[in-house]
Amino acid sequence: LKLMIILTESRLKRIVEEERSNGKKIVTTNGTFDISHPGHTRYLKLARSYGDVMIALVNSDASVRKAKGEGRPINPEEDRAEMLSEYRSVDYVHVFDDETPLHLLELIKPDFHVKGGTYIEERVQKEREVVEKYGGRCVYLPEFSGKSSTKTIERIRNGR
């Protein structure tokens, strides 16, 4: 049985230091992860393949509303974080309030920061600069065709 591990920022920092001291490669990703679908499963599994420890950084409800508008997210942050924690490929989950994970990337200094196919270029550039500043690498994965929470929500709202 996997325990749900949603970390505070201070606990996240301690765990990263401990894992890194044991020679582990750290991978991060971030996103809304609103309505779970097979694209998330494929994406997280592939992202995890870049290292030993996978940390999913989840946008808080407030930051999702700011980025995607009222009516989003569909699922509250606690539910989204809990669902992510159950993926085999995810070791730790942290919910953050900022629009981007720049502060957390500076704190964690992941070996690899993985972005999915629906990323926003302007945000990715800033994240890449932070990650590359200390020698990490950003990895960009393609969008899995037709697999998107936003598209699923649109289909539901349009009655299809």
ABEGO torsion letter per residue (X at the ends): XBBBBBBBAAAAAAAAAAAAAAGBBBBBBBEAGABBBAAAAAAAAAAAAABABBBBBBBBAAAAAAAAEBGOBABBAAAAAAAAAABAABABBBBBABABAAAAAAAAGBABBBBBAABBAAAAAAAAAAAAAAGBBBBBBBBBBGBBAAAAAAAAAAGX
